[in-house]
Amino acid sequence: MLHVDVSVPAISKSYEFSLSEHAKISMLIEEIASVIQQKEQRQWQGKIDNLILCNQSNGHTLPMEKTLYECKVSPGSRLLLL
């Protein structure tokens, strides 16, 4: 498990998550979006399928078919959900 910060500029909030480094990015996006949706008690504008996850330190978009491990995301990383 990796502890990371996920910023969501669309709602101007950040969250701490513990994520499996071996789960596909596409699955992590669904999980993150679902948790935020429940916590904030609001629906996403548009489809969750259109969200992307980026590494804030280098600006790279994390490929949907890769894992955090394959993308070399380390504990404490700051990610953006866009």
C-alpha positions in Angstrom: 0.0 0.0 0.0 1.2 3.5 -0.9 0.1 6.6 1.1 -0.5 9.4 -1.4 -2.2 12.8 -1.5 -4.8 13.2 -4.2 -5.8 16.8 -5.2 -9.0 17.4 -7.0 -8.9 20.9 -8.6 -12.5 20.7 -9.8 -13.7 20.9 -6.1 -10.6 22.6 -4.7 -9.9 19.8 -2.2 -7.2 17.3 -1.3 -7.4 13.8 0.2 -5.0 11.3 1.7 -5.4 7.7 0.3 -3.7 4.4 0.9 -3.7 2.7 -2.5 -2.5 -0.7 -3.8 0.7 -0.2 -5.8 -0.3 -3.3 -7.9 -3.9 -2.2 -8.9 -4.4 -0.7 -12.4 -4.7 3.1 -12.6 -8.2 2.7 -14.1 -9.4 0.8 -11.1 -7.8 3.2 -8.7 -9.5 6.2 -10.4 -12.9 4.4 -9.9 -12.1 3.7 -6.3 -10.9 7.3 -5.6 -13.8 8.8 -7.3 -16.3 6.7 -5.5 -14.8 7.5 -2.1 -14.8 11.2 -2.8 -18.4 11.1 -4.2 -19.5 9.4 -0.9 -17.5 11.8 1.3 -18.7 14.9 -0.4 -22.2 13.6 -1.1 -22.2 14.9 -4.6 -22.2 13.4 -8.1 -19.4 13.8 -10.6 -20.0 16.2 -13.5 -19.6 13.9 -16.5 -18.4 10.3 -16.5 -15.9 8.8 -14.2 -14.4 7.1 -17.3 -13.2 10.6 -18.4 -11.1 11.2 -15.3 -7.3 10.9 -15.4 -4.7 10.6 -12.7 -1.5 12.7 -13.0 1.7 12.7 -11.0 2.0 16.3 -9.8 5.8 16.3 -9.4 6.5 15.5 -13.1 3.2 16.4 -14.7 2.9 13.0 -16.4 -0.5 11.4 -16.9 -0.5 7.9 -15.4 -1.5 5.3 -18.1 -4.8 3.5 -17.3 -3.4 0.0 -18.0 -0.3 0.5 -15.7 0.0 0.3 -11.9 1.4 2.8 -9.4 4.4 0.5 -9.1 5.0 0.5 -12.9 4.7 4.3 -13.0 7.3 4.5 -10.2 4.9 6.4 -7.8 6.4 6.5 -4.4 5.0 6.9 -0.9 4.0 10.5 -0.2 3.6 11.4 -3.8 1.1 14.1 -4.8 -1.4 13.1 -7.5 -4.0 15.1 -9.4 -7.4 13.7 -10.3 -8.6 15.6 -13.3 
